[in-house]
Amino acid sequence: MAKRRIVLTENLRELGLLLFIVVLALAIQARNPAFLTLRNLTALLTNTSILAILAVGMMLVLVTRGIDLSVGSLMAFTGMVTALTVAGIPDIPPVLAIALSTALGVVMGMVTGLLVARFDVLPVIATLGMMNVARGLTYVASGGQWVSSYQMSTEFKAIATGKTLGINNLIMIAVAVYVVAAYFINHTRTGRRIYAVGSNPLAAEISGIPKRRLIFLVYSIMGGLAGLAGVLWVAKFASAQGNTAIGYELQVIAACILGGVSITGGVGRLSGLLLGTLMLGILANALPLINVSPFWQQGIQGFVVLAAVITNVMVRRNTERNALRRRAI
Amino acid sequence: MSDQIRIGITRERNWREFFFQWEWILVGVLLLVIAVNTWISPYFLNFNTFIRTPATFLDKAFIVFPMMFVLILAKIDISVGSTVALSAVIMATAYNAGLPMPLAMLLCLTVAGIGGAINGWLLVKFKELSFVIVTLSTMIIYRGIAYIILGDQAAGGFPEWFSYLGWGEIFGVPFIFLAFIATAIAFGLLLHKTTFGRAVFGMGRNALASRYSGVNVDRVVFTVFMLNGLMAGVTALFLTSRMGSTRPNVATGYELEVIAMVALGGVSTSGGIGRIGGPILAVFIIGFLSYGMGLANLRAPIVLVVIGSLLIASVLVHRIRFRSKKKINSTV
């Protein structure tokens, strides 16, 4: 009964978000008819797919009551190393480049995971440290130089520009990540256990769930997805720089929170996540279309996040109060 | 009265405890850093360098003290870098719009104080929210507002006397150094000699118990976060004075350096533990370390790596120390 009510409120929440997105889209369309065109929508989805991939990893981290601030830096580092490799060995197959970047990301994520899971370092601290270590390593690896478009092979750049079944590769990869994630989260034992750890760590541990190993796993997954996103980012912009994706973690966390992932753990659904990501994607895409300076973007995002979090709290308080009132005689 | 009951944190001091304190390790590290610096550059080891070099890194040190309170409360504030940027940008914009400089400086402190107070208010009003998410969103918002105000422009053109804050000297000692000492004394007294400081420690150990023993928990949280914002404003003043102008992207990553200094100084991230001396030593360790790496022509990115690793390492060491102590206690 209680479970059903939670699912119901979640559905309502997501319906509200969807409604908001529709209204937002219509409002933007009224200001600039170029918004709801197939070309712009494809561009929007392509630009949002990297964010969407990262959001999946971040959701898992948030579900275990953690947070990962090192995402942007991990992307920069893995992207840079891959770009250097591609520049050095031009005929490396793109699949191998993706695998390399992802593997590197997993290793970096494992370091964070070890710190958080094994040594009980606060996630904020561990990832804040990692964020700067990875950012510094990016500059060290590149010697402060950029890897530019002409140093990359056409096949490598085709990772982001090419199409599979008529749809941009980035979108296809994001869809693949979501499909795998949907299966992993909802239909595997490990996936369900991650949620168990998040909703009640003590109970999970007592019932024999390997809490520490799962937390370690979650950060490794996040690292791997950051590595994947890193190589996609580099292929998409055809350049790897020291300051690639700086501060991108904030957008990823914002997407999760908008999507209804609870920062206190245990709550988060892929459907909501998708809506949250879309919402941010629309904001980023539409602001230039309606002549708002891009400098407004960060401020607006921040306000939207804070508003979403506070609304969540208010709604939950209201539900609890109503539940109490129902019990009163 | 030999069989006095020992309560809480008061404990007897013997020589072993005196020498096995975290601060002594820090002193050793500081001496090591100074020795290495001297080895790198023969010009390093003289009185003038010791007095003048700190002026290059003390600007962020003002946030270290209130941040110590925040960590003792078992919380973290990652919005301080953005608060510095926002208050500096507003000060510069207001001055360029015709506000007299003293008033603009006051405005800077007010804005920063309000920024901190908003954090505190949100935490008190919405207890369900964790400090991470609150300060993360204000971190985005404050820097976002700074960008809305200035875009990618720089603002400056301050009056001549304003540069005295960051560059002035009294009897050969930089003004910023004296200000740092005064702040250190003030916060040291506040932390260790007042009921407020005791309350902060108590809440770090057990917030619920503190509340039941009549501490106004909400007010303490609010005040600590407001202080944190206010001191970010002080940092903004000194930083802007040293740089001569300001941009929306100043003080990026200050939160990391400040938190690293506090953690290295022996303040536990799980709350309730810390003494004022540790972070002060840590300020000079990290400061001289960055300065020395500059002397050795190591690029700024490596400094990032070192400070990041230092933060993780110092927290790790505390975790292991704390864990072994707990084990001993539980076996007794």
Interface residues (C-beta under 8 A of the other chain):
Chain A: I67 L69 L115 F119 D120 V121 L122 V124 I125 A126 L128 G129 M130 M131 N132 V133 R135 G136 L137 T138 Y139 V140 G144 G242 L250 I253 A254 I257 I263 T264 S293 F295 W296 Q297 Q298 G299 I300 Q301 G302 F303 V305 L306 V309 I310 V313 R316 R317
Chain B: I76 I78 L122 F126 E128 L129 S130 V132 I133 V134 L136 S137 T138 M139 I140 I141 Y142 R143 G144 I145 Y147 I148 G151 D152 G253 E255 L256 I259 A260 A263 T269 S270 R299 A300 P301 I302 V303 L304 V305 V306 I307 G308 S309 L311 I312 V315 L316 R319 I320 R323
